[in-house]
């Protein structure tokens, strides 16, 4: 959707290396989220942000960290990638926590 | 914590037939949202239901929110090949949405 972009779209990395995924929005929305999607598990929340420098953990946050130094950017870092972190990662935004989310196109990450 | 369950996980439908997918929450929801994800794509917001017993329609899709605001359904009439994809329901909790595992729909022409 217009207004939210994720980079990179695809990445292959080696076990033990750090990886950073970027979510960029031009909507000036307050709330940003990182989800991972795996077969049979739907969308599981990793971390979320409710403002600049305001972040919190989701249900599957172990092994991940986030930063939000600007409204428009929400970074997800895998400190030391493991094969279990092979997944599709989606960023989402919303202007109000009760409203529908707009998702980015996703990043397909493979850890070998 | 809040859990959202969806059934069935898979739905194989003959083109032209109707089907329904169901969503159940372990807790009362302030609202329920539905999303569609096409194969290889990203989830796209379809609709939000807020009121107890609310029914909303989008062309051949009918969304319903239960009286107790703990369950919801999506009914598709006269299924078309364009309906292929995974349909997710989601319920809000604090700042975040909890998604069901989704119903993946395939259509036989």
Interface residues (C-beta under 8 A of the other chain):
Chain A: X1 X31 X33 X35 X40 X41 X42 X43 X44 X45 X48 X50 X56 X58 X59 X90 X92 X97 X98 X99 X100 X101 X102 X103 X104 X105 X106
Chain B: X1 X6 X9 X30 X31 X33 X35 X41 X42 X43 X44 X45 X48 X88 X90 X92 X94 X95 X96 X97 X98 X99 X100 X101 X102
